[in-house]
């Protein structure tokens, strides 16, 4: 069943729209993508009003790990959202 959901959902969305990655707010989607066998990377995106960090995740198709790392690195360099503890 997960295989069909992946092929008819996530893979179809990526392929139909010729996307390099799917962006989601938070890191909750990364474990779900991993269950389906898809790579994901989460990076810091900012801080809320109480100073708590939040992130975003980039997910892609199998074999797109180098592209996801490139996208995540470029995002971090552009936003400079990461702060030392």
DALINSUL-V949569 format. One record per residue. N is the residue number from 0. RES is the residue in three letters. SS is DSSP state (H for helix, E for strand, - for the rest). NEAR is the number of other C-alpha atoms within 10 Angstrom. Layout:
N:RES:SS:NEAR
N:RES:SS:NEAR
This chain:
0:UNK:-:5
1:UNK:H:9
2:UNK:H:10
3:UNK:H:10
4:UNK:H:12
5:UNK:H:16
6:UNK:H:12
7:UNK:H:11
8:UNK:H:11
9:UNK:H:19
10:UNK:H:16
11:UNK:H:13
12:UNK:H:14
13:UNK:H:16
14:UNK:H:11
15:UNK:H:9
16:UNK:-:8
17:UNK:-:9
18:UNK:-:11
19:UNK:-:16
20:UNK:-:18
21:UNK:E:15
22:UNK:E:15
23:UNK:E:15
24:UNK:E:13
25:UNK:-:17
26:UNK:-:18
27:UNK:H:13
28:UNK:H:18
29:UNK:H:19
30:UNK:H:13
31:UNK:H:13
32:UNK:H:17
33:UNK:H:12
34:UNK:H:10
35:UNK:-:16
36:UNK:-:13
37:UNK:-:20
38:UNK:-:21
39:UNK:E:26
40:UNK:E:18
41:UNK:E:22
42:UNK:E:18
43:UNK:E:20
44:UNK:E:19
45:UNK:E:16
46:UNK:E:14
47:UNK:-:9
48:UNK:-:6
49:UNK:-:6
50:UNK:-:8
51:UNK:-:8
52:UNK:E:15
53:UNK:E:16
54:UNK:E:17
55:UNK:E:21
56:UNK:E:22
57:UNK:E:24
58:UNK:E:25
59:UNK:-:22
60:UNK:-:21
61:UNK:-:12
62:UNK:-:10
63:UNK:-:15
64:UNK:H:16
65:UNK:H:9
66:UNK:H:14
67:UNK:H:23
68:UNK:H:15
69:UNK:H:11
70:UNK:H:16
71:UNK:H:20
72:UNK:H:12
73:UNK:H:12
74:UNK:H:16
75:UNK:H:15
76:UNK:H:11
77:UNK:H:9
78:UNK:H:11
79:UNK:-:12
80:UNK:-:16
81:UNK:-:15
82:UNK:-:9
83:UNK:-:3
84:UNK:-:3
